[in-house]
Amino acid sequence: MARKGMMSETLKQAIAREMGVHEQVAAEGWGSVSSRDCGRMVQKAIEMAERAAASK
């Protein structure tokens, strides 16, 4: 059973651009991104969420 992602596609694209894997995603899809890079993307999203929560 497939799970619906928690991050929006816009957020994933922005993080991918920042990390330098956006071109790979555009050419080959999300399945081509390594587990390590996916983990780094999640870590980055968590950091962004924590900063947003702290500023409120």
Phi, psi and omega in degrees: 000130180279139177263143175284134181293152180271333180268142177289156178298324179297316179295316179299318179296318180296316179293320178299320177297314182298324183272352178084018179249007183298318180297322177296317179296317181297322183278321190239351181091170183295333180295343181274350181281132182294158177300322180298314180293323177298318177298319178295324178295317179296316179301317179297318179297320178296316178300318179297318180294319179295319178296319180296319180292323181290331182278352180270000000 
